[in-house]
Amino acid sequence: MTILTKQDLAHETPFSIRDAIFAAGGVLRSAPKGAVAYNWQGLPRAFIFVTSGKLSVQFRTKDRKVPWAECRAVEGQDCMPVTAAILSGRTISVRAVCMAPSAWIELSPTALVLLVHGNTDFRHRLFAGHAKRLPTFFARISTKNAVGLDQRIADWLLSHAHSNEVCATHSDIAADLLTAREVVSRKLREFAAKGWIAQGRGSIQIEAPAALSRVSKRIFSIYSGGSAVK
């Protein structure tokens, strides 16, 4: 009779972060390409771990005048800004869109905290993954900050359009992009002169979404989509 040690068992059954999340009460969700996976203001409603596909996540600290940042999560990765907000107890504005048909596990914030504190293997795998991904994340942020304002405005318009209409003032756009209203107004006049948009009182109609998309191609645009399939 062979007696297996703890080390032998660990070797025979490799630790699975996915299985640990399910065991803690995780629930599987899915959505098609282009759909909004989640869109939260305030404290995150769940820890997110992607099992297939790819999510693009735009986020910023809630109620702070800082630019939107973007990170991505693929199979075997969690949504880092959501995880950080849960573990720090901070509020966040976050919106995730499926870049491909995607599935992910949602785990309650309380369950995540218990898992991080109570499972050494889970904690090690989670933060080791963050350490590996952070250089790529910061490189993307640096590249995005170098993008011209016309690209940023085009991306903003596409990101906030509903049926090709954006309900926002020039001041709203300027505040979100951390620039002057006059600068935004000048760029919008240029877009209108090209026939890409038509401006109304408190609204902007997108006349040529394909043209705006070409302008913003160096930025991944978060398009409005349907609700996630539960």
Protein Blocks (a to p, Z undefined) as FASTA:
>chain_A
ZZddfklmmmmmccdfklmmmmnopacddddehiafbdcehjdfbdcddfedjddddddd
ehiacddddddddehiacfklmmmmmnopacddddddfbdcddddddfklmmmmmmmmmk
lmmmmmmmmmmmmmmmmmmmmmmmmpcfklmmmmmmmmmgghhiacddfklmmmmnopaf
klmmmmmmmmmmnopaccdehiacdfblmlmmmmmmmpccddddddddZZ
